[in-house]
Amino acid sequence: MSKRTISGLRFTGPVLVEPMRTDGGTPCEFMLQSNYAKRNMKRLNRHGRGPFCHFKTRGLPHVRGVYALAVDDEVVYAGKAADLASRWSSQGYGAISPANCFVGGQSTNCA
């Protein structure tokens, strides 16, 4: 894995975040809000409208670390994780929980 500097900080990577796709290559879209049992009792938060996608990553180690998401070499999000591979797995950021789409959920997990 290569080393890369983003906003003056040195990172190992990049690691591609790849959306799951249909057989035709189009990203699969999901509207998760309807799966939430309390959907009629709460409002959507500012990031909760969707549509959303599931995605996968390859090559992330099971280590504590800091990560940054960059678009055209500009950091758009940064965070830390106790386990990078788990954070970005299908049990972490790789899939959005319907509850996070609504007020009271973690809205940044569906942005």
Secondary structure, 3 states (H helix, E strand, C coil): CCEEEECCEEEECCCCEEECECCCCCECCECHHHHCCCCCCCCECCCCCCCECCEEECCCCCCCEEEEEEECCEEEEEEEECCHHHHCCCCCCCCCCHHHHECCCCHHHHC
